[in-house]
Amino acid sequence: MRLLIVLWCLLSSMLFAAKPELMLLEDWEGQDVSGWLMSEKMDGVRAYWDGKKLVSRNGIEFSAPTWFTEGFPPFAVDGELWSKRGDFENIISIVKKKEPHDGWKNIAFYAFDVPHENGGLIQRLVKLEYYLKLNQADYLKVAKQITCKNEEHLKSFLQEIEKGGGEGVVVRSPDSKYIAKRDPNSLKVKNFHDAECEVVEHHKGEGKYKNSFSSLTCRNDEGVFFDIGSGFNEVDRKNPPAIGSKITYKFQEITKGGKPRFPVYMRLKEEI
């Protein structure tokens, strides 16, 4: 009996830890995307509605209130939990709590695909839009899509979003299938790159930062060490990311030595 209980616990943990297979974005490198669909790249928390529950990219079920998911469709939807630009830390604080709470009223689930529907991207989104016309789901919205006219239109749209504090643009072929891996028909467009690294050392500040720290030494996945000294607010200066923690940073390009040029701290990486 004890062995059966242990086996059941192991099986349950495997089932509940299953990660959804999600589409991933490649970088735009100047390809012609005229006629593609473009939308704002939301700086929120990736989420997947499997038809019954809302889970994270790592397969962890969110403790969303029943009223939040009321009216959600009986089919899978891929999207982002989001509120507004520059609100990432607040979004994280809302969705990480283990019990349902009223904070979920401040966010919504913005859908950008219907993974298991046939047809191209447009046809898949039409299915969801039609469903929402017949069913009320107050916290489920379809991410706005705009047809890209040409490269000038794309860059203008990107500039508008970044000027308003947004992260970037996503462009996708309107006829593309949903592919659960990196896909050349699904691209992210930014004026900077972003990546993750591990904090390995704090450096004490001088002048107005003498009671805090001035910079971090980090190590990326390739084992390259580099310093980050900008992008921190006053709260960050007093409470820097802990040594051993993972952070997300942005940069312009990689040097010949493998180091990021002009790295800027963005946020602590949250595992959800």
FENCOR-V788324 format. One record per run of one state. SS is the DSSP state (alpha for helix, beta for strand, coil for the rest). FROM is the first residue (numbers start at 1). TO is the last residue. If there is no record, write none. Layout:
BEGIN
ss=SS from=FROM to=TO
ss=SS from=FROM to=TO
END
This chain:
BEGIN
ss=coil from=1 to=1
ss=alpha from=2 to=16
ss=coil from=17 to=23
ss=beta from=24 to=27
ss=coil from=28 to=36
ss=beta from=37 to=41
ss=coil from=42 to=44
ss=beta from=45 to=49
ss=coil from=50 to=53
ss=beta from=54 to=56
ss=coil from=57 to=60
ss=beta from=61 to=61
ss=coil from=62 to=65
ss=alpha from=66 to=69
ss=coil from=70 to=76
ss=beta from=77 to=82
ss=coil from=83 to=87
ss=alpha from=88 to=95
ss=coil from=96 to=101
ss=alpha from=102 to=106
ss=coil from=107 to=107
ss=beta from=108 to=113
ss=coil from=114 to=120
ss=alpha from=121 to=134
ss=coil from=135 to=139
ss=beta from=140 to=142
ss=coil from=143 to=145
ss=beta from=146 to=147
ss=coil from=148 to=150
ss=alpha from=151 to=163
ss=coil from=164 to=167
ss=beta from=168 to=172
ss=coil from=173 to=181
ss=beta from=182 to=189
ss=coil from=190 to=192
ss=beta from=193 to=204
ss=coil from=205 to=206
ss=alpha from=207 to=209
ss=coil from=210 to=212
ss=beta from=213 to=219
ss=coil from=220 to=224
ss=beta from=225 to=228
ss=coil from=229 to=233
ss=alpha from=234 to=238
ss=coil from=239 to=245
ss=beta from=246 to=251
ss=coil from=252 to=253
ss=beta from=254 to=254
ss=coil from=255 to=259
ss=beta from=260 to=260
ss=coil from=261 to=263
ss=beta from=264 to=268
ss=coil from=269 to=272
END
